[in-house]
Amino acid sequence: MGLHFSTIAYQTYVLPVLSFLAQFKKPNEKALEAEDKAIRMLVPGPGQWCLKEDFYRLQQCWGQHRSFPSLTDLSLAARTRLYKFENFMRGGLGVKSKFRALQNVIRDHDSIGRWPEWFSWFNGGIIADVFSCEEELRTLELSIPSLIEAAAPPVEEGDERRTHKLRRRNFQRTVRRAIFSTHKYNEVERMRHKLGRWCLGDFPGVTSSRCIKALRSLRGLVPPRVSAAVLRTMWNGWCTGRRFQKYDTCCFRCGSFFQEDSIEHYGRCPIVVGFARTKLRIRPNVWNLSYITTLGLAESACTNEDLTVRALWIYAAYRAHNLLRYKPLSAAEDPADILLQFSKEGSLGHEGAMRTLDTIWSNSSLPQRADYSNYFNDSDEDIWD
């Protein structure tokens, strides 16, 4: 289904089931385990190729069009809205007074033996969970009055009803964003850790920053499916034989001596590299692994046209690999034709990517074929004669 549509399906069909109860109850361990299981089922891949915290930041940090929402953050934001704005015109739900009254009844009751048995119910009930939202926000250094002000400033004096309507409409979204901003997450360090797998021998900090910037640029240069394939490639998310600690031969049947089913091989595979050179005009001076794992950004920065073409090449290789894993290449099939078809499908529906792919050979900003006409001088020509 792909990463983009998996996020849409999760937000449309999976999350609403839990989000209704999340208005009243904190997510327990079973709910969080179910959330993690649902994400893993929607985005399958090798173990730990992407953590749950990474899925929460696909849009903000990793250049994707959507992110998986956090059930914990959603619950806290929904409980805060319920606590502050529900039944507002009649004075609210009175959660605070009901919680105090419940605590007084518990303190003054004679049956002390019931307290240990019903402890989780008293402290984990709806009233207690809704009331606890204010304390949870305080631990994050957030206050409800400041969040209300951030939801919508006063429209004009004397129009309190309109101001309240705007604040109530935007409040839960504002709280979620504020909570999300309090979580510590260093995308450069995370990218550096993931790229360390490839041992590129570059400057890790520079390459990581370039890759993050490139992923964000790809959001407007290619369709979501292509940027998702690039991220999965950078983070070693292909289901190759080597990724699962077993040996398999190259899916493209290149016949090279060092062939194996791994990203390391496909970055140098004669068929995959030959397709990039002859069909997509990707012709660096020195070809190495960084062109499939970092879009060549470990070597140097590149233009948007280069990014687009290299991303389409990675997408074509990734899709072709997935196809040939289950349907091996026959003797009559040419793997270059399969790669070419998938590169066209990758750009399909995106005007800019389709235009870049159609004008590869007429675009002077892309690298030209190496010119060796002046390589030999006169004395060298005499020697070769």
N, C-alpha and C positions, 0 to 999 in steps of 0.2 A: 504493500500500500504506500510505502514511502514515509519519510519522516514528517513532511508537511501535512499530509492528510491524516497521519496517525495522531498528530496534535489536535487537528480539528475534530476527529472522531472522539478523542478523549474528552475534549471540552464540551462536546455536544451530547454524547451518550453515556459516558462513564461518570464524569465529575458531578453532574446535576443530582445523581442518586445520593451521593455522599454529602453534597453541599447543602441539601435541605436539612439534614440532621445536624450538620456542622453549625447551623445557626444557634443551636441550643447546647450542644455537647462538644467537649474537647475531643479531638481524635485520639483514641487509645492505641495501644501497640498493634492490635489486630487490624485496625483501620489503616494505620501507616504501612503495615506489611501488605495489605491489599492494594494500597496505592502503588507501592514499589513493584508488586507483581503485575499490576495492570500496565504500568509503563514498560516493563521488561517484555511483556507479551506483545505490545504494540510496536516496540522498537527492538526486535531481536538482534542478536549479534554475539560476538565472543565475550566471555566474562570480563566485567570491569572495563570495557572499552569506553564507557561513558557512565559517570556516576549520576545519581539522582539530582544532586546539586547542580550538575552541568545541564541536565534537562530543564531545570527551572530557569536557566539563563541562556537558552538557545537564541532568543531574539536580542536580548540586551548585550550579550558578549560575543556570540559566535556567528553572527550574520544570518541567522535563519529568520523566517518570516513570522514564526510563532514559537511560544515557549509552553512547556507543561506547567500549569499552575500548581502552586504548593498548597496542599490540603490544610496544613497547619496555619499558614498565613491567611488562607481564605476563611478558616473557622474563626480566627481571632478578629478579623475585620467584620465578619457577619455578626458575631456576638456583640461587638462594640456598637454596630448600627442598631441592633435589637435593644441593647441596653440604653442607648441615648435617644433614639428617634422613634421607636415603635410606640404607637398610641400617644404621640407627642401632644396632640391638641387636647387630650384629657389628662394631661399630667404625667404621661409615661406609664410604664408597667409597674412602677414601684418596686423594682428588683432589690434596691438597697434596703428599703424598710422590711421587705419580706425576708431577706437574708438575715437581718438583725433579729427579727422576731423568731426565726427558726433557731438561731443560735441561743437566744434566751430560753426557749422551750427546752432545748437540749441540756442547757446548764442547770435548769431548775427541776428537771425531771428526776423522780425517785429511782426509776429502774436503770441503775448504772450498768447492769449486765447487758442491756441492749446496745450500749454504745460500741463495744468492740465488734459485735456482729454486724451492726448497721453502719459502721464507720464509713465505708466506701460509698454507701448510698447517701449519707448525710453530706459528705464532702465532695461527692461527684454527681450530685443531682443537677437538674436544670438550673435552679436558682443559683446554686453555688458556682456553676460553670459560667453562667452569664455575668454574675457579679465579679468574677475573677479577672475579667478582661481589662479592667482599669489597672489592676496591679501588674498584669503582664505587660501592658503598654508602658507602665512606669519603669519596669526593669529594662525596657528598650530605650529609655530616656525620651518617651513620647507622652504627650498629654492630650486628653480629649478636647479641651478648649482650643488648643493650637491647631489640632486637626480639623475642627469645625471651621475655624477661620480660613484654613488652607483650602477647604472644600469649595468655598465660594465667598469672596469678600462681599460686604454689604453693597447692594445694588444702588440704593439711594435712601436717604432718610425718610422714614415714614412708610416704607414699603417692606415691612418685616415679613409679610406673608410670602412674597416672591423670593426674598433672600432665604427664608427657611426652606422653600420648595427646592431651590437650587442646591442648597447644602445637603438636604436629605438625598437628592438624586446622585450627588457626586461623593457622598461621604465614604461609602464602603470602598470605592475605587481609590480614593485618596488615602485611606488607612492602609490598604494593601500595598500601595506604592511606598508609603512611609516605612512600613514594616520591612519590605523587601530591601530598601536602601540601608537598613541597619545591619544586614547580614554581611559579614566579612567574606570577601571573595576576590582573590587576585588573579585576574584572567591571564596576565603575562606569565606569572609563575606556573599556572596550570598548563598553559600551552608549552612552556619550556619543559615541564615535566613530561608531557606526552611526546614531544619531539625528541627528547633524550633517547628514546628507543632506537632512533635511526643512526645515531653516532655519526653525524654529518661532518664533524670537524670544523664547524663554523663558529660564529659568535652567537651563542644561544639567545641572549637577550634581544639582540637586533633582529634575528630571524623570527623570534616569537612575536615581536611587535609588528613586523611586516606581515606575518600570517594573519594576525588578528585584524589588521587594517584591510588586508586583501579579502578576508571573509565578509567584512562589512561592506566592502565595495561590490562584491559579487551579488549582494542582495538586489542591486539594481541592474546588474549586467547580465544575469542569467536567470532561468526559472529556479524555483525552490529545489527541485529535484537535483539540479546540478550542484548547487552549493552544499546540499546535504551529502552528496557523494564525495565532495572535496573534503568536508569535515571528517567523514568516516575514514577516508584514506589517510589524512594527516594523523588521526588518532588510532591507527592500526585496527580498524573495525571490520576489515574484510574477513569472511569465513574461509580462510585458506587452510590447506593442510598443515602448514608450518604453525599457524596460529593455534591449531589444536594438537600440536606436538606429534604430528605424523608426517611421513614423507609421501608426497604425490608429485607426479610430473606436471609440467606446464600444460594448462588447459588449452593453449593455442598450438600445442605440438610444434614448438619451434625447433626441437631437435638439438639444441645447444648442449654442450657438455655439462654445464652447471645448471641445467634446468631444474626447477622445482616449483611447487605451488605456493608462492609467497609474494608479498608485495615487493620485497627486495629483488626478486627475479623479474617481476613484471616491469619494474622501473628500468630494467636493462634488456628485457626480452627483445630479440631481433624483430619479431613481428610487431609488437606494440610500439617499439621505438621507430621501426621503419614506417609504420602507419603515421606516426606523428610527423616524421620528416617529409614524407612524400605527399600526404593528403592534407595535413593541417599546417604545414610550413613551420613547424617548431624545430629550429636548427641552431642550437647553442654551439659555441665553440668547443666546449667540453661537456659531454653528456654524463650525468651521474644520477644517483638515487634521488637527489633533492628535487628533481623536476616532477616526480610523481608524488613525493611526500610533502613538499612545501611549495609547489608551483614554481620551483626554481628560485624562490625568494631567498634561499640560503646563499645563493651566489650574488644576486643583485636585485634591486627593485625593477619593476617593469611597468609598462603602460597598461591601460584598461583593455586594449585590444589583445595584448599578450595574455593577460589574465583570463579573458573570455575564452580564447582558443585553448589554453592549457587546461582550464576547468572542463571544457567540453571533451578534451582528450581523456582526462581522468574519469569523467562520467562514462564515456564509451567503454573504457577498459573495465570499469567496475561492473557495468551492466553485462558486458560480454562475458566476463568471468562468472557472474551469477548464472547466466544462461548455460554456459558450457560445463558448469559443475553438475548439472542435472541432465543435460543433453550433450554428450560428447561430440566433438567435431567429427564429421564424416569425411571420407576421402575426397568427395566431390565439392566440399564447401571450402571457401576461401575465408580465413579469419579476418582479412583486411576488409572484406565486404560487410562482415558483421559489425566490425568496429565503425565503419563509415555510416552504416544505417543507424547505429545507436548515437553517434555524434549528431546526426540530423534530428533524431527524436529528442535529444537533449535540448536542442535550441527551439523545438517546435512550440509555437504559441507566444514566443518572446521576440518582439520586433527587432530589438537591438542585437540579440544573440544570433538570430537568423541572418541579419544583414552582415554581421561580422563573419559568419561562416561562409556566406555567399561571395564575399569580396576578399577572401584570403589572398588570392593570387593577384589582385589589383590594388591592394593596400600597401603603399610604400613604407608605412610605419612598421610593418612586420619584417622580420629578418629575411634577407635575400639569400639566394644560393651562394655559397662561397665562390669567390672569383680567384682562380689560380693563373690567370693569363700572364701576370707579371711576376710570378713566383720564381721562375728561372731567369737568370741573366744570360748574356750571350755566351760566356765561357761554359756555363752549365749545359746549354743546348749543344755545344760542340762535344762535350763529354758524352751526352746521351746519344748523339749521332754515332 
